[in-house]
Amino acid sequence: MSTACQISRTEDALQEFEGIPQAAPHDSVVVGLSPSNFHYEMMNQAFRILIDLKSTPQPAPLIAVHKAKYFADKDQTSLSMGPGGFVEALEYSTGVKAHVVGKPEKAFFELAIQNMSLSAAEEQGSSKDDDASSGLGVVMIGDDVEQDLGGGAAELGLIRYLVQTGKYRPKDEDRDKYGGLNGVFEDFAQVVDHILSTN
């Protein structure tokens, strides 16, 4: 049976591990967002598990929920360091490449689109210049130009709207590496109004 050492010990996250043994020996390390557990002792435990697994015939999986650089604190005015740096520290120290399962991975968006029985804009023949006014396409709204709107969202040709809330900082739109966003809005409500007014 599979066992996992997970660096994501918030109660909500633990519910996802119900039925999976947590005791040693472990066969994987799962890293999520749990700031109170990003400390040397926990990271070193994960390091040791991955190093020990590398000496066995089975692979040494390092699974990351995502590799965000930062997240917005509850007050929505401050940023705090995300799990990305900790995941990369484990990659660097163990030589094990993380398997990222969340944003901005293409597979994450493909699964969401599939679960909603939709088609990505790419499959519908949309170009990056198209937006919701065409009546076609899947819209991704986010406050992080890299994690929410980069990677898979751009690769699939989704309509990408940046909102200036939460993680957003001035000029974030200039950091888009995928040929331009479809729009920048003050908040989510403004995006909804835009979509409704153009359809």
PyMOL commands that place a pseudoatom at each C-alpha (Angstrom):
pseudoatom trace, name=CA, resn=MET, resi=1, chain=A, elem=C, hetatm=0, pos=[0.000, 0.000, 0.000]
pseudoatom trace, name=CA, resn=SER, resi=2, chain=A, elem=C, hetatm=0, pos=[1.134, 3.499, -0.760]
pseudoatom trace, name=CA, resn=THR, resi=3, chain=A, elem=C, hetatm=0, pos=[2.382, 5.698, 2.070]
pseudoatom trace, name=CA, resn=ALA, resi=4, chain=A, elem=C, hetatm=0, pos=[3.150, 9.367, 1.793]
pseudoatom trace, name=CA, resn=CYS, resi=5, chain=A, elem=C, hetatm=0, pos=[5.077, 11.875, 3.822]
pseudoatom trace, name=CA, resn=GLN, resi=6, chain=A, elem=C, hetatm=0, pos=[3.265, 15.121, 3.202]
pseudoatom trace, name=CA, resn=ILE, resi=7, chain=A, elem=C, hetatm=0, pos=[4.351, 18.630, 4.020]
pseudoatom trace, name=CA, resn=SER, resi=8, chain=A, elem=C, hetatm=0, pos=[0.823, 19.946, 4.001]
pseudoatom trace, name=CA, resn=ARG, resi=9, chain=A, elem=C, hetatm=0, pos=[-0.629, 19.347, 7.402]
pseudoatom trace, name=CA, resn=THR, resi=10, chain=A, elem=C, hetatm=0, pos=[-3.542, 21.706, 7.504]
pseudoatom trace, name=CA, resn=GLU, resi=11, chain=A, elem=C, hetatm=0, pos=[-6.765, 19.936, 8.434]
pseudoatom trace, name=CA, resn=ASP, resi=12, chain=A, elem=C, hetatm=0, pos=[-8.325, 20.539, 5.009]
pseudoatom trace, name=CA, resn=ALA, resi=13, chain=A, elem=C, hetatm=0, pos=[-5.318, 19.040, 3.270]
pseudoatom trace, name=CA, resn=LEU, resi=14, chain=A, elem=C, hetatm=0, pos=[-5.200, 16.045, 5.606]
pseudoatom trace, name=CA, resn=GLN, resi=15, chain=A, elem=C, hetatm=0, pos=[-8.712, 15.080, 4.541]
pseudoatom trace, name=CA, resn=GLU, resi=16, chain=A, elem=C, hetatm=0, pos=[-7.304, 14.350, 1.078]
pseudoatom trace, name=CA, resn=PHE, resi=17, chain=A, elem=C, hetatm=0, pos=[-5.026, 11.715, 2.648]
pseudoatom trace, name=CA, resn=GLU, resi=18, chain=A, elem=C, hetatm=0, pos=[-7.753, 9.744, 4.433]
pseudoatom trace, name=CA, resn=GLY, resi=19, chain=A, elem=C, hetatm=0, pos=[-7.117, 6.053, 3.953]
pseudoatom trace, name=CA, resn=ILE, resi=20, chain=A, elem=C, hetatm=0, pos=[-3.457, 6.550, 3.017]
pseudoatom trace, name=CA, resn=PRO, resi=21, chain=A, elem=C, hetatm=0, pos=[-1.035, 5.394, 5.730]
pseudoatom trace, name=CA, resn=GLN, resi=22, chain=A, elem=C, hetatm=0, pos=[1.189, 8.181, 7.042]
pseudoatom trace, name=CA, resn=ALA, resi=23, chain=A, elem=C, hetatm=0, pos=[3.704, 6.082, 8.961]
pseudoatom trace, name=CA, resn=ALA, resi=24, chain=A, elem=C, hetatm=0, pos=[7.105, 4.962, 7.667]
pseudoatom trace, name=CA, resn=PRO, resi=25, chain=A, elem=C, hetatm=0, pos=[8.220, 3.469, 5.375]
pseudoatom trace, name=CA, resn=HIS, resi=26, chain=A, elem=C, hetatm=0, pos=[7.143, 6.154, 2.901]
pseudoatom trace, name=CA, resn=ASP, resi=27, chain=A, elem=C, hetatm=0, pos=[7.072, 5.852, -0.863]
pseudoatom trace, name=CA, resn=SER, resi=28, chain=A, elem=C, hetatm=0, pos=[6.619, 9.530, -1.721]
pseudoatom trace, name=CA, resn=VAL, resi=29, chain=A, elem=C, hetatm=0, pos=[6.758, 13.099, -0.480]
pseudoatom trace, name=CA, resn=VAL, resi=30, chain=A, elem=C, hetatm=0, pos=[3.846, 15.471, -1.132]
pseudoatom trace, name=CA, resn=VAL, resi=31, chain=A, elem=C, hetatm=0, pos=[4.342, 19.226, -0.704]
pseudoatom trace, name=CA, resn=GLY, resi=32, chain=A, elem=C, hetatm=0, pos=[1.392, 21.596, -0.417]
pseudoatom trace, name=CA, resn=LEU, resi=33, chain=A, elem=C, hetatm=0, pos=[0.964, 24.993, 1.179]
pseudoatom trace, name=CA, resn=SER, resi=34, chain=A, elem=C, hetatm=0, pos=[1.418, 24.766, 4.931]
pseudoatom trace, name=CA, resn=PRO, resi=35, chain=A, elem=C, hetatm=0, pos=[3.536, 27.677, 6.179]
pseudoatom trace, name=CA, resn=SER, resi=36, chain=A, elem=C, hetatm=0, pos=[3.765, 26.412, 9.753]
pseudoatom trace, name=CA, resn=ASN, resi=37, chain=A, elem=C, hetatm=0, pos=[5.420, 23.216, 8.493]
pseudoatom trace, name=CA, resn=PHE, resi=38, chain=A, elem=C, hetatm=0, pos=[8.048, 24.795, 6.264]
pseudoatom trace, name=CA, resn=HIS, resi=39, chain=A, elem=C, hetatm=0, pos=[10.851, 24.435, 8.781]
pseudoatom trace, name=CA, resn=TYR, resi=40, chain=A, elem=C, hetatm=0, pos=[14.169, 22.627, 8.784]
pseudoatom trace, name=CA, resn=GLU, resi=41, chain=A, elem=C, hetatm=0, pos=[13.026, 19.529, 10.658]
pseudoatom trace, name=CA, resn=MET, resi=42, chain=A, elem=C, hetatm=0, pos=[10.129, 18.842, 8.284]
pseudoatom trace, name=CA, resn=MET, resi=43, chain=A, elem=C, hetatm=0, pos=[12.155, 19.649, 5.176]
pseudoatom trace, name=CA, resn=ASN, resi=44, chain=A, elem=C, hetatm=0, pos=[15.006, 17.440, 6.364]
pseudoatom trace, name=CA, resn=GLN, resi=45, chain=A, elem=C, hetatm=0, pos=[12.565, 14.577, 6.970]
pseudoatom trace, name=CA, resn=ALA, resi=46, chain=A, elem=C, hetatm=0, pos=[11.354, 14.924, 3.378]
pseudoatom trace, name=CA, resn=PHE, resi=47, chain=A, elem=C, hetatm=0, pos=[14.969, 15.135, 2.157]
pseudoatom trace, name=CA, resn=ARG, resi=48, chain=A, elem=C, hetatm=0, pos=[15.892, 11.900, 3.967]
pseudoatom trace, name=CA, resn=ILE, resi=49, chain=A, elem=C, hetatm=0, pos=[12.882, 10.028, 2.593]
pseudoatom trace, name=CA, resn=LEU, resi=50, chain=A, elem=C, hetatm=0, pos=[13.719, 11.046, -0.973]
pseudoatom trace, name=CA, resn=ILE, resi=51, chain=A, elem=C, hetatm=0, pos=[17.413, 10.194, -0.581]
pseudoatom trace, name=CA, resn=ASP, resi=52, chain=A, elem=C, hetatm=0, pos=[16.544, 6.776, 0.879]
pseudoatom trace, name=CA, resn=LEU, resi=53, chain=A, elem=C, hetatm=0, pos=[14.064, 6.101, -1.937]
pseudoatom trace, name=CA, resn=LYS, resi=54, chain=A, elem=C, hetatm=0, pos=[16.708, 6.937, -4.541]
pseudoatom trace, name=CA, resn=SER, resi=55, chain=A, elem=C, hetatm=0, pos=[18.694, 3.912, -3.377]
pseudoatom trace, name=CA, resn=THR, resi=56, chain=A, elem=C, hetatm=0, pos=[15.774, 1.538, -4.042]
pseudoatom trace, name=CA, resn=PRO, resi=57, chain=A, elem=C, hetatm=0, pos=[14.531, 0.130, -7.367]
pseudoatom trace, name=CA, resn=GLN, resi=58, chain=A, elem=C, hetatm=0, pos=[11.306, 2.174, -7.131]
pseudoatom trace, name=CA, resn=PRO, resi=59, chain=A, elem=C, hetatm=0, pos=[11.202, 5.821, -8.176]
pseudoatom trace, name=CA, resn=ALA, resi=60, chain=A, elem=C, hetatm=0, pos=[11.451, 8.559, -5.553]
pseudoatom trace, name=CA, resn=PRO, resi=61, chain=A, elem=C, hetatm=0, pos=[8.361, 10.654, -6.212]
pseudoatom trace, name=CA, resn=LEU, resi=62, chain=A, elem=C, hetatm=0, pos=[8.312, 14.245, -5.070]
pseudoatom trace, name=CA, resn=ILE, resi=63, chain=A, elem=C, hetatm=0, pos=[4.803, 15.586, -5.686]
pseudoatom trace, name=CA, resn=ALA, resi=64, chain=A, elem=C, hetatm=0, pos=[4.075, 19.311, -5.476]
pseudoatom trace, name=CA, resn=VAL, resi=65, chain=A, elem=C, hetatm=0, pos=[0.548, 20.679, -5.356]
pseudoatom trace, name=CA, resn=HIS, resi=66, chain=A, elem=C, hetatm=0, pos=[2.045, 23.728, -7.079]
pseudoatom trace, name=CA, resn=LYS, resi=67, chain=A, elem=C, hetatm=0, pos=[5.264, 25.749, -7.138]
pseudoatom trace, name=CA, resn=ALA, resi=68, chain=A, elem=C, hetatm=0, pos=[3.904, 29.230, -6.529]
pseudoatom trace, name=CA, resn=LYS, resi=69, chain=A, elem=C, hetatm=0, pos=[6.500, 31.805, -5.563]
pseudoatom trace, name=CA, resn=TYR, resi=70, chain=A, elem=C, hetatm=0, pos=[4.159, 33.576, -3.180]
pseudoatom trace, name=CA, resn=PHE, resi=71, chain=A, elem=C, hetatm=0, pos=[0.576, 33.844, -1.972]
pseudoatom trace, name=CA, resn=ALA, resi=72, chain=A, elem=C, hetatm=0, pos=[-1.609, 36.655, -0.668]
pseudoatom trace, name=CA, resn=ASP, resi=73, chain=A, elem=C, hetatm=0, pos=[-2.113, 36.798, 3.077]
pseudoatom trace, name=CA, resn=LYS, resi=74, chain=A, elem=C, hetatm=0, pos=[-5.634, 36.918, 4.488]
pseudoatom trace, name=CA, resn=ASP, resi=75, chain=A, elem=C, hetatm=0, pos=[-5.456, 40.712, 4.728]
pseudoatom trace, name=CA, resn=GLN, resi=76, chain=A, elem=C, hetatm=0, pos=[-4.975, 40.813, 0.916]
pseudoatom trace, name=CA, resn=THR, resi=77, chain=A, elem=C, hetatm=0, pos=[-2.303, 43.509, 1.286]
pseudoatom trace, name=CA, resn=SER, resi=78, chain=A, elem=C, hetatm=0, pos=[0.798, 41.441, 2.040]
pseudoatom trace, name=CA, resn=LEU, resi=79, chain=A, elem=C, hetatm=0, pos=[2.522, 38.634, 0.186]
pseudoatom trace, name=CA, resn=SER, resi=80, chain=A, elem=C, hetatm=0, pos=[4.175, 35.629, 1.790]
pseudoatom trace, name=CA, resn=MET, resi=81, chain=A, elem=C, hetatm=0, pos=[6.590, 33.068, 0.413]
pseudoatom trace, name=CA, resn=GLY, resi=82, chain=A, elem=C, hetatm=0, pos=[4.835, 30.182, -1.318]
pseudoatom trace, name=CA, resn=PRO, resi=83, chain=A, elem=C, hetatm=0, pos=[5.846, 26.512, -1.519]
pseudoatom trace, name=CA, resn=GLY, resi=84, chain=A, elem=C, hetatm=0, pos=[7.829, 26.904, -4.757]
pseudoatom trace, name=CA, resn=GLY, resi=85, chain=A, elem=C, hetatm=0, pos=[11.107, 27.740, -3.046]
pseudoatom trace, name=CA, resn=PHE, resi=86, chain=A, elem=C, hetatm=0, pos=[10.774, 24.791, -0.678]
pseudoatom trace, name=CA, resn=VAL, resi=87, chain=A, elem=C, hetatm=0, pos=[9.989, 22.404, -3.530]
pseudoatom trace, name=CA, resn=GLU, resi=88, chain=A, elem=C, hetatm=0, pos=[13.016, 23.670, -5.442]
pseudoatom trace, name=CA, resn=ALA, resi=89, chain=A, elem=C, hetatm=0, pos=[15.181, 23.266, -2.329]
pseudoatom trace, name=CA, resn=LEU, resi=90, chain=A, elem=C, hetatm=0, pos=[14.186, 19.593, -2.193]
pseudoatom trace, name=CA, resn=GLU, resi=91, chain=A, elem=C, hetatm=0, pos=[14.808, 19.210, -5.930]
pseudoatom trace, name=CA, resn=TYR, resi=92, chain=A, elem=C, hetatm=0, pos=[18.246, 20.794, -5.581]
pseudoatom trace, name=CA, resn=SER, resi=93, chain=A, elem=C, hetatm=0, pos=[19.330, 18.837, -2.514]
pseudoatom trace, name=CA, resn=THR, resi=94, chain=A, elem=C, hetatm=0, pos=[18.042, 15.421, -3.655]
pseudoatom trace, name=CA, resn=GLY, resi=95, chain=A, elem=C, hetatm=0, pos=[18.314, 15.559, -7.430]
pseudoatom trace, name=CA, resn=VAL, resi=96, chain=A, elem=C, hetatm=0, pos=[14.672, 14.464, -7.630]
pseudoatom trace, name=CA, resn=LYS, resi=97, chain=A, elem=C, hetatm=0, pos=[12.478, 16.472, -10.018]
pseudoatom trace, name=CA, resn=ALA, resi=98, chain=A, elem=C, hetatm=0, pos=[9.060, 17.350, -8.605]
pseudoatom trace, name=CA, resn=HIS, resi=99, chain=A, elem=C, hetatm=0, pos=[5.882, 16.247, -10.343]
pseudoatom trace, name=CA, resn=VAL, resi=100, chain=A, elem=C, hetatm=0, pos=[3.624, 19.325, -10.196]
pseudoatom trace, name=CA, resn=VAL, resi=101, chain=A, elem=C, hetatm=0, pos=[-0.093, 18.519, -10.239]
pseudoatom trace, name=CA, resn=GLY, resi=102, chain=A, elem=C, hetatm=0, pos=[-1.699, 21.983, -9.920]
pseudoatom trace, name=CA, resn=LYS, resi=103, chain=A, elem=C, hetatm=0, pos=[-1.501, 25.334, -11.691]
pseudoatom trace, name=CA, resn=PRO, resi=104, chain=A, elem=C, hetatm=0, pos=[0.075, 26.284, -14.019]
pseudoatom trace, name=CA, resn=GLU, resi=105, chain=A, elem=C, hetatm=0, pos=[0.479, 22.759, -15.416]
pseudoatom trace, name=CA, resn=LYS, resi=106, chain=A, elem=C, hetatm=0, pos=[-1.320, 22.038, -18.684]
pseudoatom trace, name=CA, resn=ALA, resi=107, chain=A, elem=C, hetatm=0, pos=[-2.712, 18.739, -17.351]
pseudoatom trace, name=CA, resn=PHE, resi=108, chain=A, elem=C, hetatm=0, pos=[-4.412, 20.608, -14.475]
pseudoatom trace, name=CA, resn=PHE, resi=109, chain=A, elem=C, hetatm=0, pos=[-6.360, 22.808, -16.883]
pseudoatom trace, name=CA, resn=GLU, resi=110, chain=A, elem=C, hetatm=0, pos=[-7.091, 19.927, -19.256]
pseudoatom trace, name=CA, resn=LEU, resi=111, chain=A, elem=C, hetatm=0, pos=[-8.627, 17.930, -16.412]
pseudoatom trace, name=CA, resn=ALA, resi=112, chain=A, elem=C, hetatm=0, pos=[-10.759, 20.882, -15.283]
pseudoatom trace, name=CA, resn=ILE, resi=113, chain=A, elem=C, hetatm=0, pos=[-11.955, 21.485, -18.856]
pseudoatom trace, name=CA, resn=GLN, resi=114, chain=A, elem=C, hetatm=0, pos=[-12.717, 17.798, -19.310]
pseudoatom trace, name=CA, resn=ASN, resi=115, chain=A, elem=C, hetatm=0, pos=[-14.631, 17.627, -16.016]
pseudoatom trace, name=CA, resn=MET, resi=116, chain=A, elem=C, hetatm=0, pos=[-16.812, 20.545, -17.131]
pseudoatom trace, name=CA, resn=SER, resi=117, chain=A, elem=C, hetatm=0, pos=[-17.377, 18.937, -20.555]
pseudoatom trace, name=CA, resn=LEU, resi=118, chain=A, elem=C, hetatm=0, pos=[-15.884, 21.985, -22.272]
pseudoatom trace, name=CA, resn=SER, resi=119, chain=A, elem=C, hetatm=0, pos=[-13.303, 22.429, -25.013]
pseudoatom trace, name=CA, resn=ALA, resi=120, chain=A, elem=C, hetatm=0, pos=[-10.210, 24.587, -24.797]
pseudoatom trace, name=CA, resn=ALA, resi=121, chain=A, elem=C, hetatm=0, pos=[-10.014, 27.616, -27.078]
pseudoatom trace, name=CA, resn=GLU, resi=122, chain=A, elem=C, hetatm=0, pos=[-7.157, 25.926, -28.922]
pseudoatom trace, name=CA, resn=GLU, resi=123, chain=A, elem=C, hetatm=0, pos=[-9.494, 23.142, -30.050]
pseudoatom trace, name=CA, resn=GLN, resi=124, chain=A, elem=C, hetatm=0, pos=[-12.113, 25.690, -31.103]
pseudoatom trace, name=CA, resn=GLY, resi=125, chain=A, elem=C, hetatm=0, pos=[-9.734, 27.526, -33.395]
pseudoatom trace, name=CA, resn=SER, resi=126, chain=A, elem=C, hetatm=0, pos=[-9.538, 30.699, -31.305]
pseudoatom trace, name=CA, resn=SER, resi=127, chain=A, elem=C, hetatm=0, pos=[-6.533, 32.968, -31.513]
pseudoatom trace, name=CA, resn=LYS, resi=128, chain=A, elem=C, hetatm=0, pos=[-4.968, 34.867, -28.645]
pseudoatom trace, name=CA, resn=ASP, resi=129, chain=A, elem=C, hetatm=0, pos=[-6.712, 37.991, -29.891]
pseudoatom trace, name=CA, resn=ASP, resi=130, chain=A, elem=C, hetatm=0, pos=[-10.136, 36.445, -29.412]
pseudoatom trace, name=CA, resn=ASP, resi=131, chain=A, elem=C, hetatm=0, pos=[-11.955, 36.971, -26.157]
pseudoatom trace, name=CA, resn=ALA, resi=132, chain=A, elem=C, hetatm=0, pos=[-15.274, 36.111, -24.594]
pseudoatom trace, name=CA, resn=SER, resi=133, chain=A, elem=C, hetatm=0, pos=[-17.026, 38.357, -27.131]
pseudoatom trace, name=CA, resn=SER, resi=134, chain=A, elem=C, hetatm=0, pos=[-16.659, 35.562, -29.669]
pseudoatom trace, name=CA, resn=GLY, resi=135, chain=A, elem=C, hetatm=0, pos=[-18.950, 33.397, -27.580]
pseudoatom trace, name=CA, resn=LEU, resi=136, chain=A, elem=C, hetatm=0, pos=[-16.310, 30.664, -27.639]
pseudoatom trace, name=CA, resn=GLY, resi=137, chain=A, elem=C, hetatm=0, pos=[-13.533, 29.634, -25.347]
pseudoatom trace, name=CA, resn=VAL, resi=138, chain=A, elem=C, hetatm=0, pos=[-12.753, 28.898, -21.744]
pseudoatom trace, name=CA, resn=VAL, resi=139, chain=A, elem=C, hetatm=0, pos=[-11.929, 31.881, -19.552]
pseudoatom trace, name=CA, resn=MET, resi=140, chain=A, elem=C, hetatm=0, pos=[-9.291, 31.754, -16.834]
pseudoatom trace, name=CA, resn=ILE, resi=141, chain=A, elem=C, hetatm=0, pos=[-9.438, 34.603, -14.320]
pseudoatom trace, name=CA, resn=GLY, resi=142, chain=A, elem=C, hetatm=0, pos=[-6.552, 35.023, -11.923]
pseudoatom trace, name=CA, resn=ASP, resi=143, chain=A, elem=C, hetatm=0, pos=[-4.497, 37.406, -9.841]
pseudoatom trace, name=CA, resn=ASP, resi=144, chain=A, elem=C, hetatm=0, pos=[-1.156, 35.695, -10.581]
pseudoatom trace, name=CA, resn=VAL, resi=145, chain=A, elem=C, hetatm=0, pos=[0.140, 36.186, -14.135]
pseudoatom trace, name=CA, resn=GLU, resi=146, chain=A, elem=C, hetatm=0, pos=[2.472, 33.181, -13.813]
pseudoatom trace, name=CA, resn=GLN, resi=147, chain=A, elem=C, hetatm=0, pos=[0.621, 30.576, -11.742]
pseudoatom trace, name=CA, resn=ASP, resi=148, chain=A, elem=C, hetatm=0, pos=[-2.942, 31.326, -12.842]
pseudoatom trace, name=CA, resn=LEU, resi=149, chain=A, elem=C, hetatm=0, pos=[-2.500, 32.652, -16.367]
pseudoatom trace, name=CA, resn=GLY, resi=150, chain=A, elem=C, hetatm=0, pos=[0.830, 31.263, -17.526]
pseudoatom trace, name=CA, resn=GLY, resi=151, chain=A, elem=C, hetatm=0, pos=[1.853, 27.746, -18.469]
pseudoatom trace, name=CA, resn=GLY, resi=152, chain=A, elem=C, hetatm=0, pos=[-1.095, 25.518, -19.285]
pseudoatom trace, name=CA, resn=ALA, resi=153, chain=A, elem=C, hetatm=0, pos=[-3.669, 28.314, -19.493]
pseudoatom trace, name=CA, resn=ALA, resi=154, chain=A, elem=C, hetatm=0, pos=[-1.631, 30.014, -22.214]
pseudoatom trace, name=CA, resn=GLU, resi=155, chain=A, elem=C, hetatm=0, pos=[-0.592, 26.783, -23.958]
pseudoatom trace, name=CA, resn=LEU, resi=156, chain=A, elem=C, hetatm=0, pos=[-4.233, 25.713, -24.296]
pseudoatom trace, name=CA, resn=GLY, resi=157, chain=A, elem=C, hetatm=0, pos=[-5.212, 29.086, -25.712]
pseudoatom trace, name=CA, resn=LEU, resi=158, chain=A, elem=C, hetatm=0, pos=[-7.578, 29.944, -22.881]
pseudoatom trace, name=CA, resn=ILE, resi=159, chain=A, elem=C, hetatm=0, pos=[-8.928, 33.474, -22.592]
pseudoatom trace, name=CA, resn=ARG, resi=160, chain=A, elem=C, hetatm=0, pos=[-6.756, 34.961, -19.845]
pseudoatom trace, name=CA, resn=TYR, resi=161, chain=A, elem=C, hetatm=0, pos=[-8.017, 37.801, -17.653]
pseudoatom trace, name=CA, resn=LEU, resi=162, chain=A, elem=C, hetatm=0, pos=[-5.830, 39.290, -14.918]
pseudoatom trace, name=CA, resn=VAL, resi=163, chain=A, elem=C, hetatm=0, pos=[-7.554, 40.828, -11.896]
pseudoatom trace, name=CA, resn=GLN, resi=164, chain=A, elem=C, hetatm=0, pos=[-5.859, 43.488, -9.767]
pseudoatom trace, name=CA, resn=THR, resi=165, chain=A, elem=C, hetatm=0, pos=[-6.703, 41.872, -6.439]
pseudoatom trace, name=CA, resn=GLY, resi=166, chain=A, elem=C, hetatm=0, pos=[-4.982, 39.533, -3.965]
pseudoatom trace, name=CA, resn=LYS, resi=167, chain=A, elem=C, hetatm=0, pos=[-1.538, 38.626, -5.298]
pseudoatom trace, name=CA, resn=TYR, resi=168, chain=A, elem=C, hetatm=0, pos=[-1.575, 41.259, -8.036]
pseudoatom trace, name=CA, resn=ARG, resi=169, chain=A, elem=C, hetatm=0, pos=[1.120, 43.927, -7.918]
pseudoatom trace, name=CA, resn=PRO, resi=170, chain=A, elem=C, hetatm=0, pos=[1.513, 46.956, -10.232]
pseudoatom trace, name=CA, resn=LYS, resi=171, chain=A, elem=C, hetatm=0, pos=[2.844, 46.058, -13.691]
pseudoatom trace, name=CA, resn=ASP, resi=172, chain=A, elem=C, hetatm=0, pos=[2.332, 42.302, -13.221]
pseudoatom trace, name=CA, resn=GLU, resi=173, chain=A, elem=C, hetatm=0, pos=[0.694, 42.308, -16.655]
pseudoatom trace, name=CA, resn=ASP, resi=174, chain=A, elem=C, hetatm=0, pos=[4.090, 43.246, -18.120]
pseudoatom trace, name=CA, resn=ARG, resi=175, chain=A, elem=C, hetatm=0, pos=[5.492, 39.926, -16.878]
pseudoatom trace, name=CA, resn=ASP, resi=176, chain=A, elem=C, hetatm=0, pos=[3.278, 37.829, -19.165]
pseudoatom trace, name=CA, resn=LYS, resi=177, chain=A, elem=C, hetatm=0, pos=[5.549, 35.700, -21.363]
pseudoatom trace, name=CA, resn=TYR, resi=178, chain=A, elem=C, hetatm=0, pos=[2.869, 34.352, -23.666]
pseudoatom trace, name=CA, resn=GLY, resi=179, chain=A, elem=C, hetatm=0, pos=[2.059, 37.148, -26.081]
pseudoatom trace, name=CA, resn=GLY, resi=180, chain=A, elem=C, hetatm=0, pos=[-0.343, 39.283, -24.095]
pseudoatom trace, name=CA, resn=LEU, resi=181, chain=A, elem=C, hetatm=0, pos=[-3.316, 38.861, -21.815]
pseudoatom trace, name=CA, resn=ASN, resi=182, chain=A, elem=C, hetatm=0, pos=[-6.880, 39.205, -23.070]
pseudoatom trace, name=CA, resn=GLY, resi=183, chain=A, elem=C, hetatm=0, pos=[-7.677, 41.827, -20.446]
pseudoatom trace, name=CA, resn=VAL, resi=184, chain=A, elem=C, hetatm=0, pos=[-6.778, 43.388, -17.105]
pseudoatom trace, name=CA, resn=PHE, resi=185, chain=A, elem=C, hetatm=0, pos=[-9.583, 44.259, -14.680]
pseudoatom trace, name=CA, resn=GLU, resi=186, chain=A, elem=C, hetatm=0, pos=[-9.892, 45.804, -11.249]
pseudoatom trace, name=CA, resn=ASP, resi=187, chain=A, elem=C, hetatm=0, pos=[-11.682, 42.800, -9.781]
pseudoatom trace, name=CA, resn=PHE, resi=188, chain=A, elem=C, hetatm=0, pos=[-13.643, 39.646, -10.536]
pseudoatom trace, name=CA, resn=ALA, resi=189, chain=A, elem=C, hetatm=0, pos=[-16.971, 41.471, -10.710]
pseudoatom trace, name=CA, resn=GLN, resi=190, chain=A, elem=C, hetatm=0, pos=[-15.619, 43.731, -13.462]
pseudoatom trace, name=CA, resn=VAL, resi=191, chain=A, elem=C, hetatm=0, pos=[-14.609, 40.658, -15.485]
pseudoatom trace, name=CA, resn=VAL, resi=192, chain=A, elem=C, hetatm=0, pos=[-18.075, 39.175, -15.123]
pseudoatom trace, name=CA, resn=ASP, resi=193, chain=A, elem=C, hetatm=0, pos=[-19.644, 42.450, -16.238]
pseudoatom trace, name=CA, resn=HIS, resi=194, chain=A, elem=C, hetatm=0, pos=[-17.337, 42.486, -19.256]
pseudoatom trace, name=CA, resn=ILE, resi=195, chain=A, elem=C, hetatm=0, pos=[-18.229, 38.938, -20.244]
pseudoatom trace, name=CA, resn=LEU, resi=196, chain=A, elem=C, hetatm=0, pos=[-21.961, 39.549, -19.833]
pseudoatom trace, name=CA, resn=SER, resi=197, chain=A, elem=C, hetatm=0, pos=[-21.825, 42.800, -21.776]
pseudoatom trace, name=CA, resn=THR, resi=198, chain=A, elem=C, hetatm=0, pos=[-19.996, 41.264, -24.733]
pseudoatom trace, name=CA, resn=ASN, resi=199, chain=A, elem=C, hetatm=0, pos=[-22.202, 38.182, -25.067]
for i in range(1, 199): cmd.bond("trace and resi %d" % i, "trace and resi %d" % (i + 1))
show_as sticks, trace
zoom trace
